[in-house]
Amino acid sequence: CDWSSDVCSSDLFRIRVCLSPRFPDEQPRVRIETPIYHHRVSKDGIVCYFPKKLDEGSMKGHVEAIIEALEDESPPFDPRTIVHPEATKLFWGSVEDKKKYNRMLRGSVQKSIND
């Protein structure tokens, strides 16, 4: 990428955003460098999100959409967001599957705290 920045770098998560020279016409690539088990994050850390409102040349809509994708506890099902099939199956599965998903998510967050 031509430009990258740590949007969120803390003791808990590290998120990297790469902008193309064609930004804002081309969506940034967003990677969570801290391993996390999440249905909207691929196993290699790529975040699947859809910015809602884009101001010309602004990252605000992207940052808000990334946070929403990670925090939304009951999003509508959208097959375009399947980037982690195993986690997606658990997230949208039975009550027991959802409990397992939540344990896996909490475990990945706990591991990032301990590392």
ZAMARTI-350767 format. One record per residue: residue number from 1; x negated, y negated, z negated of N, C-alpha, C in turn. Coordinates in nm, 3 decimals, padded with zeros to 5 digits. Layout:
// ZAMARTI-350767
+-----+---------+---------+---------+---------+----------+---------+---------+---------+---------+
!   n !  n_east ! n_north !    n_up ! ca_east ! ca_north !   ca_up !  c_east ! c_north !    c_up !
+-----+---------+---------+---------+---------+----------+---------+---------+---------+---------+
! NUM !       X !       Y !       Z !       X !        Y !       Z !       X !       Y !       Z !
...
+-----+---------+---------+---------+---------+----------+---------+---------+---------+---------+
This chain:
// ZAMARTI-350767
+-----+---------+---------+---------+---------+----------+---------+---------+---------+---------+
!   n !  n_east ! n_north !    n_up ! ca_east ! ca_north !   ca_up !  c_east ! c_north !    c_up !
+-----+---------+---------+---------+---------+----------+---------+---------+---------+---------+
!   1 ! -00.084 !  00.118 !  00.000 !  00.000 !   00.000 !  00.000 ! -00.089 ! -00.124 !  00.000 !
!   2 ! -00.036 ! -00.231 !  00.052 ! -00.112 !  -00.356 !  00.061 ! -00.117 ! -00.432 ! -00.071 !
!   3 ! -00.013 ! -00.417 ! -00.148 ! -00.007 !  -00.487 ! -00.276 !  00.062 ! -00.397 ! -00.375 !
!   4 !  00.008 ! -00.389 ! -00.493 !  00.076 !  -00.311 ! -00.596 !  00.060 ! -00.382 ! -00.729 !
!   5 !  00.151 ! -00.350 ! -00.817 !  00.148 !  -00.410 ! -00.949 !  00.213 ! -00.315 ! -01.047 !
!   6 !  00.169 ! -00.320 ! -01.169 !  00.237 !  -00.246 ! -01.274 !  00.353 ! -00.331 ! -01.322 !
!   7 !  00.473 ! -00.292 ! -01.282 !  00.592 !  -00.366 ! -01.324 !  00.616 ! -00.345 ! -01.472 !
!   8 !  00.596 ! -00.223 ! -01.515 !  00.622 !  -00.190 ! -01.655 !  00.508 ! -00.102 ! -01.701 !
!   9 !  00.422 ! -00.155 ! -01.780 !  00.313 !  -00.076 ! -01.834 !  00.316 ! -00.092 ! -01.984 !
!  10 !  00.349 !  00.016 ! -02.050 !  00.357 !   00.011 ! -02.196 !  00.301 !  00.142 ! -02.248 !
!  11 !  00.314 !  00.162 ! -02.378 !  00.270 !   00.287 ! -02.435 !  00.361 !  00.402 ! -02.393 !
!  12 !  00.479 !  00.372 ! -02.342 !  00.576 !   00.475 ! -02.308 !  00.574 !  00.514 ! -02.161 !
!  13 !  00.585 !  00.417 ! -02.071 !  00.589 !   00.446 ! -01.928 !  00.500 !  00.352 ! -01.849 !
!  14 !  00.452 !  00.403 ! -01.739 !  00.375 !   00.321 ! -01.645 !  00.444 !  00.334 ! -01.510 !
!  15 !  00.491 !  00.221 ! -01.456 !  00.561 !   00.217 ! -01.329 !  00.480 !  00.134 ! -01.232 !
!  16 !  00.454 !  00.187 ! -01.113 !  00.377 !   00.116 ! -01.010 !  00.469 !  00.086 ! -00.892 !
!  17 !  00.461 ! -00.037 ! -00.844 !  00.538 !  -00.081 ! -00.727 !  00.441 ! -00.119 ! -00.618 !
!  18 !  00.459 ! -00.062 ! -00.499 !  00.376 !  -00.095 ! -00.384 !  00.461 ! -00.166 ! -00.279 !
!  19 !  00.414 ! -00.282 ! -00.236 !  00.485 !  -00.361 ! -00.136 !  00.414 ! -00.352 ! -00.001 !
!  20 !  00.492 ! -00.335 !  00.101 !  00.442 !  -00.335 !  00.238 !  00.426 ! -00.479 !  00.286 !
!  21 !  00.342 ! -00.502 !  00.385 !  00.335 !  -00.638 !  00.442 !  00.470 ! -00.677 !  00.506 !
!  22 !  00.556 ! -00.578 !  00.529 !  00.688 !  -00.604 !  00.588 !  00.796 ! -00.630 !  00.482 !
!  23 !  00.756 ! -00.642 !  00.355 !  00.853 !  -00.676 !  00.250 !  00.903 ! -00.817 !  00.277 !
!  24 !  01.031 ! -00.845 !  00.268 !  01.140 !  -00.768 !  00.210 !  01.216 ! -00.679 !  00.309 !
!  25 !  01.174 ! -00.676 !  00.435 !  01.244 !  -00.591 !  00.533 !  01.226 ! -00.443 !  00.503 !
!  26 !  01.119 ! -00.408 !  00.437 !  01.091 !  -00.269 !  00.400 !  01.092 ! -00.258 !  00.248 !
!  27 !  01.167 ! -00.159 !  00.198 !  01.180 !  -00.142 !  00.053 !  01.047 ! -00.100 ! -00.009 !
!  28 !  01.017 ! -00.154 ! -00.127 !  00.894 !  -00.114 ! -00.197 !  00.895 !  00.035 ! -00.233 !
!  29 !  00.778 !  00.090 ! -00.247 !  00.766 !   00.227 ! -00.300 !  00.743 !  00.214 ! -00.450 !
!  30 !  00.824 !  00.287 ! -00.524 !  00.817 !   00.280 ! -00.670 !  00.783 !  00.418 ! -00.724 !
!  31 !  00.682 !  00.422 ! -00.808 !  00.639 !   00.549 ! -00.867 !  00.624 !  00.532 ! -01.017 !
!  32 !  00.684 !  00.625 ! -01.089 !  00.661 !   00.631 ! -01.234 !  00.541 !  00.721 ! -01.253 !
!  33 !  00.432 !  00.663 ! -01.299 !  00.308 !   00.739 ! -01.312 !  00.308 !  00.826 ! -01.437 !
!  34 !  00.392 !  00.794 ! -01.533 !  00.409 !   00.876 ! -01.652 !  00.507 !  00.988 ! -01.617 !
!  35 !  00.470 !  01.114 ! -01.633 !  00.564 !   01.223 ! -01.600 !  00.695 !  01.210 ! -01.678 !
!  36 !  00.807 !  01.223 ! -01.607 !  00.939 !   01.215 ! -01.669 !  01.032 !  01.312 ! -01.595 !
!  37 !  01.114 !  01.380 ! -01.671 !  01.213 !   01.472 ! -01.617 !  01.343 !  01.394 ! -01.604 !
!  38 !  01.376 !  01.351 ! -01.482 !  01.493 !   01.267 ! -01.458 !  01.549 !  01.299 ! -01.321 !
!  39 !  01.682 !  01.302 ! -01.311 !  01.744 !   01.340 ! -01.185 !  01.724 !  01.238 ! -01.073 !
!  40 !  01.684 !  01.116 ! -01.104 !  01.660 !   01.014 ! -01.001 !  01.511 !  00.990 ! -00.978 !
!  41 !  01.426 !  01.078 ! -01.036 !  01.282 !   01.067 ! -01.019 !  01.229 !  01.201 ! -00.968 !
!  42 !  01.161 !  01.197 ! -00.852 !  01.107 !   01.321 ! -00.796 !  00.995 !  01.374 ! -00.885 !
!  43 !  00.956 !  01.498 ! -00.864 !  00.850 !   01.558 ! -00.946 !  00.718 !  01.484 ! -00.934 !
!  44 !  00.698 !  01.414 ! -00.821 !  00.574 !   01.336 ! -00.808 !  00.593 !  01.189 ! -00.847 !
!  45 !  00.707 !  01.157 ! -00.912 !  00.726 !   01.026 ! -00.972 !  00.796 !  00.921 ! -00.887 !
!  46 !  00.840 !  00.955 ! -00.766 !  00.906 !   00.857 ! -00.680 !  01.049 !  00.834 ! -00.730 !
!  47 !  01.085 !  00.708 ! -00.750 !  01.217 !   00.671 ! -00.801 !  01.312 !  00.648 ! -00.684 !
!  48 !  01.431 !  00.707 ! -00.695 !  01.536 !   00.686 ! -00.595 !  01.632 !  00.580 ! -00.650 !
!  49 !  01.638 !  00.468 ! -00.581 !  01.725 !   00.359 ! -00.624 !  01.774 !  00.282 ! -00.503 !
!  50 !  01.882 !  00.206 ! -00.523 !  01.939 !   00.124 ! -00.417 !  01.959 ! -00.017 ! -00.471 !
!  51 !  01.879 ! -00.113 ! -00.424 !  01.897 !  -00.250 ! -00.472 !  02.033 ! -00.303 ! -00.430 !
!  52 !  02.099 ! -00.373 ! -00.520 !  02.235 !  -00.423 ! -00.493 !  02.232 ! -00.554 ! -00.415 !
!  53 !  02.162 ! -00.651 ! -00.466 !  02.159 !  -00.782 ! -00.401 !  02.013 ! -00.822 ! -00.383 !
!  54 !  01.981 ! -00.855 ! -00.262 !  01.843 !  -00.893 ! -00.234 !  01.833 ! -01.040 ! -00.200 !
!  55 !  01.759 ! -01.113 ! -00.281 !  01.725 !  -01.250 ! -00.245 !  01.600 ! -01.242 ! -00.160 !
!  56 !  01.595 ! -01.318 ! -00.056 !  01.484 !  -01.314 !  00.038 !  01.349 ! -01.322 ! -00.035 !
!  57 !  01.271 ! -01.218 ! -00.024 !  01.138 !  -01.216 ! -00.082 !  01.133 ! -01.195 ! -00.233 !
!  58 !  01.247 ! -01.165 ! -00.296 !  01.251 !  -01.151 ! -00.440 !  01.250 ! -01.004 ! -00.481 !
!  59 !  01.183 ! -00.976 ! -00.590 !  01.179 !  -00.840 ! -00.646 !  01.288 ! -00.817 ! -00.748 !
!  60 !  01.360 ! -00.923 ! -00.787 !  01.458 !  -00.913 ! -00.895 !  01.560 ! -00.802 ! -00.871 !
!  61 !  01.620 ! -00.796 ! -00.753 !  01.719 !  -00.693 ! -00.722 !  01.662 ! -00.553 ! -00.730 !
!  62 !  01.535 ! -00.539 ! -00.692 !  01.469 !  -00.408 ! -00.699 !  01.446 ! -00.366 ! -00.843 !
!  63 !  01.393 ! -00.457 ! -00.923 !  01.364 !  -00.425 ! -01.063 !  01.493 ! -00.389 ! -01.137 !
!  64 !  01.599 ! -00.467 ! -01.115 !  01.727 !  -00.438 ! -01.180 !  01.781 ! -00.301 ! -01.138 !
!  65 !  01.769 ! -00.267 ! -01.009 !  01.819 !  -00.139 ! -00.959 !  01.738 ! -00.022 ! -01.013 !
!  66 !  01.608 ! -00.039 ! -01.028 !  01.522 !   00.065 ! -01.084 !  01.563 !  00.093 ! -01.228 !
!  67 !  01.579 ! -00.012 ! -01.305 !  01.618 !   00.004 ! -01.446 !  01.754 !  00.070 ! -01.454 !
!  68 !  01.848 !  00.026 ! -01.372 !  01.982 !   00.085 ! -01.372 !  01.977 !  00.234 ! -01.337 !
!  69 !  01.897 !  00.270 ! -01.236 !  01.887 !   00.410 ! -01.196 !  01.835 !  00.497 ! -01.309 !
!  70 !  01.744 !  00.444 ! -01.388 !  01.685 !   00.520 ! -01.498 !  01.773 !  00.523 ! -01.622 !
!  71 !  01.854 !  00.419 ! -01.644 !  01.933 !   00.410 ! -01.766 !  02.076 !  00.458 ! -01.752 !
!  72 !  02.129 !  00.465 ! -01.632 !  02.270 !   00.500 ! -01.612 !  02.297 !  00.643 ! -01.657 !
!  73 !  02.381 !  00.657 ! -01.759 !  02.410 !   00.788 ! -01.816 !  02.524 !  00.861 ! -01.747 !
!  74 !  02.605 !  00.789 ! -01.670 !  02.716 !   00.856 ! -01.600 !  02.738 !  00.792 ! -01.462 !
!  75 !  02.638 !  00.805 ! -01.374 !  02.652 !   00.747 ! -01.241 !  02.749 !  00.829 ! -01.156 !
!  76 !  02.806 !  00.769 ! -01.052 !  02.887 !   00.849 ! -00.960 !  02.794 !  00.942 ! -00.881 !
!  77 !  02.844 !  01.061 ! -00.845 !  02.760 !   01.154 ! -00.768 !  02.733 !  01.095 ! -00.631 !
!  78 !  02.607 !  01.099 ! -00.589 !  02.567 !   01.051 ! -00.458 !  02.459 !  01.146 ! -00.407 !
!  79 !  02.489 !  01.226 ! -00.304 !  02.391 !   01.323 ! -00.255 !  02.262 !  01.258 ! -00.203 !
!  80 !  02.264 !  01.130 ! -00.172 !  02.142 !   01.061 ! -00.126 !  02.039 !  01.049 ! -00.238 !
!  81 !  02.083 !  01.067 ! -00.363 !  01.992 !   01.048 ! -00.477 !  01.925 !  01.177 ! -00.522 !
!  82 !  01.947 !  01.286 ! -00.451 !  01.889 !   01.414 ! -00.493 !  01.741 !  01.417 ! -00.454 !
!  83 !  01.656 !  01.384 ! -00.548 !  01.512 !   01.385 ! -00.527 !  01.443 !  01.485 ! -00.620 !
!  84 !  01.517 !  01.533 ! -00.717 !  01.467 !   01.634 ! -00.812 !  01.579 !  01.738 ! -00.824 !
!  85 !  01.584 !  01.836 ! -00.731 !  01.696 !   01.930 ! -00.727 !  01.725 !  02.002 ! -00.857 !
!  86 !  01.622 !  02.045 ! -00.928 !  01.642 !   02.118 ! -01.054 !  01.710 !  02.028 ! -01.157 !
!  87 !  01.659 !  01.906 ! -01.173 !  01.718 !   01.814 ! -01.270 !  01.859 !  01.773 ! -01.228 !
!  88 !  01.880 !  01.754 ! -01.098 !  02.013 !   01.717 ! -01.048 !  02.114 !  01.827 ! -01.077 !
!  89 !  02.074 !  01.952 ! -01.056 !  02.164 !   02.065 ! -01.081 !  02.205 !  02.069 ! -01.229 !
!  90 !  02.110 !  02.046 ! -01.317 !  02.142 !   02.044 ! -01.460 !  02.227 !  01.923 ! -01.497 !
!  91 !  02.191 !  01.807 ! -01.444 !  02.263 !   01.683 ! -01.477 !  02.410 !  01.694 ! -01.437 !
!  92 !  02.438 !  01.751 ! -01.321 !  02.575 !   01.760 ! -01.269 !  02.640 !  01.895 ! -01.296 !
!  93 !  02.574 !  01.982 ! -01.371 !  02.626 !   02.116 ! -01.397 !  02.724 !  02.121 ! -01.513 !
!  94 !  02.728 !  02.237 ! -01.575 !  02.819 !   02.261 ! -01.687 !  02.777 !  02.179 ! -01.810 !
!  95 !  02.857 !  02.187 ! -01.913 !  02.825 !   02.118 ! -02.039 !  02.690 !  02.169 ! -02.091 !
!  96 !  02.670 !  02.299 ! -02.084 !  02.542 !   02.356 ! -02.130 !  02.426 !  02.309 ! -02.043 !
!  97 !  02.448 !  02.300 ! -01.911 !  02.344 !   02.249 ! -01.821 !  02.307 !  02.106 ! -01.859 !
!  98 !  02.408 !  02.024 ! -01.885 !  02.384 !   01.883 ! -01.921 !  02.306 !  01.874 ! -02.053 !
!  99 !  02.336 !  01.962 ! -02.148 !  02.260 !   01.964 ! -02.273 !  02.114 !  02.000 ! -02.246 !
! 100 !  02.092 !  02.098 ! -02.158 !  01.955 !   02.136 ! -02.123 !  01.883 !  02.020 ! -02.054 !
! 101 !  01.954 !  01.953 ! -01.963 !  01.896 !   01.836 ! -01.895 !  01.852 !  01.731 ! -01.999 !
! 102 !  01.941 !  01.701 ! -02.092 !  01.908 !   01.600 ! -02.194 !  01.790 !  01.642 ! -02.280 !
! 103 !  01.779 !  01.772 ! -02.312 !  01.663 !   01.821 ! -02.388 !  01.534 !  01.803 ! -02.306 !
! 104 !  01.542 !  01.835 ! -02.177 !  01.424 !   01.822 ! -02.090 !  01.383 !  01.674 ! -02.078 !
! 105 !  01.481 !  01.586 ! -02.061 !  01.452 !   01.443 ! -02.051 !  01.389 !  01.392 ! -02.181 !
! 106 !  01.452 !  01.424 ! -02.295 !  01.396 !   01.381 ! -02.424 !  01.256 !  01.439 ! -02.444 !
! 107 !  01.237 !  01.565 ! -02.406 !  01.105 !   01.628 ! -02.420 !  00.999 !  01.556 ! -02.338 !
! 108 !  01.034 !  01.514 ! -02.216 !  00.936 !   01.444 ! -02.133 !  00.903 !  01.307 ! -02.191 !
! 109 !  01.002 !  01.239 ! -02.247 !  00.978 !   01.110 ! -02.310 !  00.892 !  01.128 ! -02.436 !
! 110 !  00.926 !  01.231 ! -02.516 !  00.848 !   01.258 ! -02.638 !  00.703 !  01.290 ! -02.604 !
! 111 !  00.682 !  01.365 ! -02.497 !  00.545 !   01.399 ! -02.455 !  00.468 !  01.274 ! -02.417 !
! 112 !  00.536 !  01.178 ! -02.350 !  00.466 !   01.056 ! -02.311 !  00.429 !  00.972 ! -02.433 !
! 113 !  00.509 !  00.981 ! -02.538 !  00.478 !   00.909 ! -02.662 !  00.356 !  00.971 ! -02.729 !
! 114 !  00.349 !  01.105 ! -02.726 !  00.241 !   01.176 ! -02.794 !  00.109 !  01.175 ! -02.717 !
! 115 !  00.114 !  01.154 ! -02.586 ! -00.009 !   01.155 ! -02.505 ! -00.088 !  01.027 ! -02.515 !
+-----+---------+---------+---------+---------+----------+---------+---------+---------+---------+
